[in-house]
Amino acid sequence: MNIKKFFQAAIAISTLFIGLAQTAQAEIIHQTGDTTGGPTLDLTPWEFPGSAIPFTQWAFTVGTSGTYTFQVTAEFDSVILLFENSFNPADTVTNFVNGSDDDVSPTTSSVAGELTAGTTYYFVVTGYDDPEFGKYQVLIGGPGVITAVPEPSTWLMLAFGLAAVTYAQRRKALR
C-alpha cells in the first residue's frame, strides 16, 4: 500500500467519523393551512362548547427525542392538540399528549412537549367552538428532523404509479 492511498483512506475515515460525531441540528417547520370546510371533531369531553368544529391534522415523526414546541397563530380562536400513535376525531381523549387554547391572545396557541424519536404523532389545529375556523400558521421547532408521515392514499398512488411504469417497461421490452 503506498503512502498516497493510505492518506486518502485516513482522510475518508476521519471525515466519516467527524460527520457522524456532529450534533443533531435543530429544525424549525413553518406551515400554513385552513380549517374551513374540513372534517369536524367534538371537544365537549374537554368542556369546550364545540361539538362539530372544523379541524386539520398533520401526522409526523421526529428524528431525535427531546422537547419540541408548537405555536399557532390563526384568524380564529384556535386550539391545538397533540396525539401519539393515532388520532380519532370522534374520541379526542384517547392518545392525547398535550394541548393548548389561548396563549398570548385567543388567536394564538402554543405548547411544548417531550417527543420520542420514531413515534408517530398527530398535530391537530381546530377552533374553540363550531363557528371558529379559517386560516392559520404553525411553527414547530425542536432538536431533530421533523418528517411528515404520508397518508395511506399517498402510498397507494405511489404503488399504482410504480406498477404502471413497470408494466410499460415490460410491454416495451416484449416488442
Sequence and secondary structure as in RCSB ss.txt:
>XXXX:A:sequence
MNIKKFFQAAIAISTLFIGLAQTAQAEIIHQTGDTTGGPTLDLTPWEFPGSAIPFTQWAFTVGTSGTYTFQVTAE
FDSVILLFENSFNPADTVTNFVNGSDDDVSPTTSSVAGELTAGTTYYFVVTGYDDPEFGKYQVLIGGPGVITAVP
EPSTWLMLAFGLAAVTYAQRRKALR
>XXXX:A:secstr
  HHHHHHHHHHHHHHHHHHHS    EEEEEEEE TT  EE  GGGT S SSEEEEEEEEEESS EEEEEEEEES
S EEEEEEES  BTTBSSTTEEEEES SSSTTEEEEEEEE TT  EEEEEEESSTT   EEEEEEEESS EEE  
 HHHHHHHHHHHHHHHHHHHHHHH 
